[in-house]
């Protein structure tokens, strides 16, 4: 009996050792997860595990369910099957790039307007890519106000954050953010590898230092949003040199990529939730080219007025005030949906920092750096 017990303990110890070896980097990542400043709904994590963007791109993932299955497979390594229910976000946001008044460089501002969910700030230092800081909506990988990563096993799904950034900055000062475009799910089909909604953001954060590099990367891929959800997206990209552009997709011409760049004499660049491409741009709210429920045109006008009055040059506090002027606290849409600003982020493209205000403690600014 004693020998049998010893054999059993040895077998268990061997299994534990093997698991630790297989998931050592994932475990190291989870151990860095912590709440920020006592805020119950704001977390930070340093991602130390490996991920393979070339493998992800090669799989031509073009919908949210397939992406979720891929993420779960990567986390479980085919040995553990995880259950996760993801929300389908329609982030109705405000984002801009403006010159810093308090020194050289630029600020990249961003309101993530969606719902009151927990947020995760992820720091990544990939072996073959740029280090970055990114903001994530934790409801994208199964968390909610009622389901938080309190114990070790409940933290595992936080590893999915690397694949679903909502915005971010890399070590070169390159920034990107995403905004929803209802009923405009781009489905490019030119024979190039397909990439999904958030995949393109991780690719750009890891591989691009400038707007030109981001546009070149995109030109070699087919952008595919999830047609089942029906929601499309456009992206604001901006670099540390002050170049910025909005990437959109032409619903009348095979979803071809449309790029509208900041003109050379422009003082700032601003995006909300309606198309800026000259072919579709309008000063009047039009549900065919934007989200009228989220008051996109009103937010655009209000933020534009604020930035114009300061000649597109702001302090950190002014960048935050601009976002605060158009952030939501339980906005009720015409269709009954309730929306709040989950967080307001200001990325310092000179010093590579994130200054963030969370919905659950909006008066307090938390700062993150590489």
SULCORHU-V491729 format. One line per field, one symbol per residue. ss: DSSP state (A for helix, B for strand, O for the rest). phi: phi as a letter, one per 20 degrees, with the letter a starting at -180 (. if undefined). Layout:
ss=???
phi=???
This chain:
ss=OAAAAAAAAAAAAAAAAAAAAAOAAAAAAAAOOBBBOOBBBBBBBBBOOOOOAAAAAAOOOOOAAAAAAAAAAAAAOOOOOOOOOOOOOOOOOBBBBBBBOOOOOBBBBBBBBBOOOOBBBBBBOOOOOOOBBBBBBAAAAOOOOOOOOOOOAAAAAAAAAAAOOOBBBBOOOOBBBBBBBOOOOOBOOOOOOBBOOOAAAAAAAAAOOOAAAAAAAAAOOBBBOOOOOOOBBBBBBBOOOOOBBBBBBBOOOOOBBBBBBOOOOOOBBBBOOBOOOOOOOOOOOOOOOBOOOOOAAAAAAAAAAAAAAOOOBBOAAAAAAAAAAOOOOOBBOOOOOBBBBBBBBBBBOOOOBBBBBBOOBBBBBBBBBO
phi=.fffffffffffffffffffffdffffffffefbfdlmffdcccbdedfebcffffffelfcbffffffffffffelmdcdddbdeedfcfdccbbcbffeepfocddeaedebbfcfcceddccffdaffbdcecefffcoebfeccfedgffegffffgfecfearcdfenfcbbccfcgmcffcfbdnffecegegfffgfffcddcfgffffgffecdeceffffnedbccddbdfenfbbddccefdbmlffddddfffefeacccccbfdggfdfbfegbffcaeffelgfffffffffffffdlmccegfffffgfffcedclfeffenfdccefbdcceefeelcddcdegebffddddcbe
